[in-house]
Every structure is written in C-alpha cells, then in structure tokens.
Amino acid sequence: MSKNVIIAIVLFVLIVGGIAWVVQYLPAWRAGTSTPAPPPSKVKDEDDLLTFSRRRVQLGALRAVIATFELNENGKDTGYVLEFLRGGHGHYDFAFRNVSDGVVEIELAKTACDCSNAEICLLDPAEWNTVNELLTKTPWAEPKLVKEPAWHKFTMNPEVGFKIPAGGQGLLRITWVGRKLPGEMLNIHLTFWEQSEGDKSSRRHDAIIVPVAITQMVWFDPPKKEFVMLAPGEQQTVEFSAWSPILDSFDKISLEGREPNPLFKVEVEPFTPAECKELEKEMRAKAKAPRFRVRCAAHVHVTLLERSGDRQMDLGHFSLPIPVHVEGAVVDHATPTISGFVRGEIDVGGQNDQGKIQLKTFSTAEDKVEVVSIHANPKFKLEYVEHTPKDLKVKLTPNPTGSTPTRAAWNLEVTVPAGTRTGPLPEDARITLRIAGDPPRLIRIPVLGIVTR
C-alpha cells in the first residue's frame, strides 16, 4: 500500500470520527433538524483524579462533562439548551472533589471561543456537601455561599496547575458572554488537563461543555404579516402568537406605542400556564429537540383601521413594526411587522407595477430613467414631499395630455444617476407624495431595482 493511500485512509477516519463527535455533542436545537443521536456512553470514574457533580461521558475519543439545564421526571438530562440573552454575562458551577490520595493539579488547556473562561475555588467540607447536594438535584442552580470564596482564574499554564489537596473539594465555574445573534449557539467548550502533582505522565484531558443558545426576549410567530389590503373605511385584524423563554409573565410586555394611535389597536390574551406548557410541547415536537422553553405566552390581535375620526393611514404601501417594550424599555431586537397596501382614489403605474416604481435590473454604467404615470381625482392637488435614498433624482409634473375630465394624470420621473451605486436598492427606498388638503394625506411609493456593474 502506498504512502498516499495510507494518508488518505487516515484522513478519512479522522473526518468521519470528527463528524460523529459533532453529531453526538451538539443538541439538535434548530427547527427542522433530525432526531438527535443516542446519548453518549458514561465514563467510569474509578481511576480518575477528580470527580464532578455531573458525570463524565465519552464523546468519541473525548471525555467530557456537560452542563445540564433541565431534568425530566426520571431525573435524566433532557438535553435542553439554555436560552440566553445577547450581551448578557452568565456562569455555570460544577462541584468537584479530589478522589486521589495526593495533590492534584488542574489547568485550562484551551477554549473553543474567547466568549468563555473559567475559574476555580476550594470550599470547606460542610459547605461543599450542601452545594453538591443542591447541584446534584438541580444542576443549573446558583449556590448561595456563606461567604465569597477565593477564586483562582486559570492562566493556561502548560507546566503548573491549580493545586487541590487530597480529599479537597470546591467549585469549577464556567463563565461566558452572549456575543452571538439570536438563534446562534455559543461555543462554550473548554479543555482542562489534570495530573498528580508534578507528574506529567499521569496527565489526562477533560472537556467541559455548556450548551447555550442566544435568544430574543420575545419571539413572534409569524415574524411578519404581509399583503394586508385596506380600502377606504375598512379595517383588518391580524393575529400573532408571542412567547418569551426569559420572562415569567406577559404582564411585563407592552405592545403599545409611546403615543396613542387610533389607527393601530392591539389586544393581548395571555396564555394560562397549561397553555404555555402545551405550546412548548408542540414546538419541541416540531423541532424534534428540547430546544424551546415557553415561560409566558399570549395571543396577539392587531387591528389596522384605514381611518378613525379625522385620522387616516397614508395611501400606498406600508410596513408597520409592532412596538415591543419590556418593563418600559424598548427591546434590542427586531420586532414583528405588518405590511400591506392602502387603496384610495389614486393609481400609481399600471397593474403590473403594483403601486411601485419597478426599475428591475440595470447597469450602473449609465443613467437609469423610469417614468410612471399617476392618475387621481382631478380635484386633488398632488405634491412631491421627499425620497430616499438621497442619490435618486425625482420629478413630478402634470400630464395634461393624459388627463380626462374624471381622472387627472401626472408623470413621476425617477432617475438613478450612473456610477452612484451597485447592488439592490435599500429596502426603504421610496418616494413620498402628498395630496394637499386639511388634513393632507401622504402617498408612499416603494422603489425597487438592482444595479449591476
């Protein structure tokens, strides 16, 4: 057998082994993932120097201790991935004991992500027994210590580790910062070496894994509602489901704007605890993994009115975000939107234009000019208000030759100057016109197009 063939076989075995490890290690927490692999096998601790409040498991060639955030009715780990807010600081404690006859050294060897770190402390036997009993029953709990211990931060020293006396016990604390986006997992995977004091020949490695996923304060299903059509005098009601994996009550959540809006009404029907559990069960079954926790939830009904009293919605296309406040503060993540079209006595372009300026795909090598006809009641006085982005050029002019006694016509000319941009136009690209009156009424016209080189 040639050397190249042997190398190829070795690489193949390593790749397959790596894939098998990843499949076993990462919980299937995204919706639509396949059923998780069978749980990893337990590791016998008889020959170990240290034992932890969570037993080691074997992940391929790797020995690992995995944090647990939920137990089922039989006291088994469900595999729940902790949902954690972006930007937050968290930690998880493992109780440990030196079960050898001598001093044991432990040190951090490497971390998979700079979002995590570790520190360690020793506890007296009485306090440790209380802490260990708590973490055995509820591994995710935060122990209440009599006094703050002397924490030692690991330095990744390859030669000398933190010394634990024979029979010594304490806490190994894993800390992290939620730096990723909602829906993503933190890679909290730290590797430690342990050895009898000064004896490198006894050194062994263990991984500590803490499964944490970044979440939003409030989730909505669906995240947006589209194609809501409103004719003069009409109203439409759309529905959302909302839930939080963080908050214990929907009373802490407000979906109302800072100022009253008679054109936008929100009604919230909180779930009972039993309904929250049922929603959680349905979501977990759909995802085929214990990814979701529903601590509070509600049905949300949003009613849009084309007019109320002397208030009217702007004509044309709209996209309205639902305001979300938690205990008075605006959430720092995207909120659900409702988009649609308000019809009135004005038409923008033809049927295929759908009330938009359709520039399609064009080259930046030369000016792109599009003229769209606007027809409306001849009593209307139509005015230009503004446009975005600012590098567009917009001109609105009356079109007497296209007008009739019952329908007046205007030409709306839009120009994208050569060399100003490439790629899709911004999502908020639009032109705003106004029907003069008391009160005046705005018309919002989206501008779509893709600029190529």
Secondary structure, 3 states (H helix, E strand, C coil): CCHHHHHHHHHHHHHHHHHHHHHHHCCCCCCCCCCCCCCCEECCCCCCCEEECCCEEEECCEEEEECCCCECCCCCECCCCEEEECCCEEEEEEEEEECCCCCEEEEEEEECCCCEEEEEEECCHHHHHHHHHHHHHCCCCCCCCCCCCCCEECCCCCCCCEEECCCCEEEEEEEEECCCCCCCEECCEEEEEEEECCCHHHCEEEEEECCEEEECCCEEECCEEEEEEECCCCEEEEEEEEEECCCCCHHHEECCCCCCCCCEEEEEEECCHHHHHHHHHHHHHHHCCCCCCCCEEEEEEEEEECEECCEECCEEEEEEECCCEECCEECCCCCCEEEEEECCCEEECCHHHCCCEEEEEEECCCCEEEEEEEEECCCCCEEEEEEECCCCEEEEEECHHHCCCCCEEEEEEEEECCCCCCEECCCCCEEEEEECCCCCEEEEEEEEEEEEC
